[in-house]
Amino acid sequence: MVKQQCEQSGTRPEAEQGDINTTPARHRYWERNLSGEARRWFEEDARHFLHQGLSTPVLNVIVKADGAWLEDLNGKRYLDMHGNGVHNAGFNHPEVVRAVKKQLDESMTFCPRRFTNIPAVRLAKKLAEITPGDLCRSLFCPGGTDAIEMALKLAKLVTGRFKTISFWDSFHGAGFGASSVGGEEHFHGGLGPLVPGAIHVEFPNYYRNPWGFTREEDVDAECLRQIELIMRREPEMAAVLGEPVSANPVVPSKRYWEGVKALCERYGALLIFDEIIEGFGRTGKMFASEHYLTPDILVLGKSLGGGIVPLAGIVTREKYNICQDRSIGHYTHEKNALSAAAALSEIEVIEKNNLCDHAAHLGARTLERLREMAGRHPLIGCVMGIGLHIGIDLVRDRKTKERAVREAEMIMFKCMEKGLACKTIEGNVITLRPALVITREEMDWALDILDGAIGEVERGLNY
Ligand SMILES: Cc1ncc(COP(=O)(O)O)c(C=O)c1O
């Protein structure tokens, strides 16, 4: 039914998303890689979960996640380049596990809403210390979608307005509010009207933009011109919401975000940065905002919970502490002590092991190697990224930049079979977002596999 609707509407999830459950290559992967007990659990999973384009049926069954690695039921190990963004300190970091166990042993795990507890207070205090500028007031919730929606509600209450500007192709979560500001048809389609007032614009993509500009200044100027046009004509603008660096990942210039902030100030809107993926060292600084400027509201999630427990939240300025008569995030797990203990430990691990610097240095070296590979592989149209947040845009033709969707999928599955778990987005962009504890040797090994897989597909050795 949904498939039929997609076909009728012209939506092509495999091209928008990549890495989906319905392609022939995915079926081939299952046939080649699932047997015995793994197949039995895979089938049970598929029998009992609601099916979705991006999760069930799954790729494979894993039994362990530690450091930068996953292990499947047959004992095969995968260096994971995705980790859903929760694995900045590595999966199952022993210190985070110890902190969670200690908290359990202290019998202080859940905190009813009308009370507080010491780990939660310590976490809010720690975030006030480490987040950029004068951000100092936190509010927590279980997931990123909820945190995005708290940020939107806060901006609407602060400004007394309801419209928002966000970006096409972005993802901010699957809830109604979060998918309204998200820019992907995959999450909008078939639902009828979403939250009103959500206006979308182009992200300043220097490699792919609808105007064919090649100079960053021109892309920035046009993107800013469009935001200003909307702000002038839509005086009810509450906020601009975006990831400082997009998921593909396009890395905008400082000039661009400064321009957006100036427009927000001129037209009375707040700037919200979604750092659910990029926070906690991913881009080579503790927060991606530090490459640019301090937003009015910073949204955090994923790695905040240490990759063990779900936790997300917002951090904002003192002057936006204005909700005394309302509740914008009335979540049962608002001050969950176990989650707070995990988060404090995760932050300590990142700080103690200089994982931000490691991400910056290893990321720069990885980009250099990928650019060298681009010199040999015509399939590589562009290499983008910052820190350990890297994307490889694969094209059939460097002039037309036609997206090499099928090729990207074949490369992904070839890598998977060799023990490198990478993911595609937008159909043709292979993303590398490993745990920040990944070593230089592990990254070299991963790049060798990727290099080989790209070469094979270029030579017609299909998957
Ligand atoms: C940038 C971004 N924002 C928000 C979310 C939503 O987070 P959650 O899945 O915890 O609701 C995600 C999840 O992938 C994300 O990548």
The ligand as an SDF file (V2000), in Angstrom:
LIG
                    3D

 16 16  0  0  0  0  0  0  0  0999 V2000
   20.2220   15.5330   13.7310 C   0  0  0  0  0  0  0  0  0  0  0  0
   19.1970   14.7410   14.4740 C   0  0  0  0  0  0  0  0  0  0  0  0
   18.2640   15.3910   15.1900 N   0  0  0  0  0  0  0  0  0  0  0  0
   17.3250   14.7150   15.8810 C   0  0  0  0  0  0  0  0  0  0  0  0
   17.2720   13.3340   15.8670 C   0  0  0  0  0  0  0  0  0  0  0  0
   16.1910   12.6040   16.6340 C   0  0  0  0  0  0  0  0  0  0  0  0
   16.7260   11.9580   17.7400 O   0  0  0  0  0  0  0  0  0  0  0  0
   15.9600   10.7160   18.3960 P   0  0  0  0  0  0  0  0  0  0  0  0
   16.0920    9.5640   17.4490 O   0  0  0  0  0  0  0  0  0  0  0  0
   16.6680   10.4940   19.6900 O   0  0  0  0  0  0  0  0  0  0  0  0
   14.5380   11.1310   18.5750 O   0  0  0  0  0  0  0  0  0  0  0  0
   18.2210   12.6200   15.1280 C   0  0  0  0  0  0  0  0  0  0  0  0
   18.1890   11.1430   15.0850 C   0  0  0  0  0  0  0  0  0  0  0  0
   18.7510   10.4870   14.2480 O   0  0  0  0  0  0  0  0  0  0  0  0
   19.2080   13.3440   14.4020 C   0  0  0  0  0  0  0  0  0  0  0  0
   20.1250   12.7110   13.6690 O   0  0  0  0  0  0  0  0  0  0  0  0
  1  2  1  0
  2  3  1  0
  2 15  2  0
  3  4  2  0
  4  5  1  0
  5  6  1  0
  5 12  2  0
  6  7  1  0
  7  8  1  0
  8  9  2  0
  8 10  1  0
  8 11  1  0
 12 13  1  0
 12 15  1  0
 13 14  2  0
 15 16  1  0
M  END
$$$$
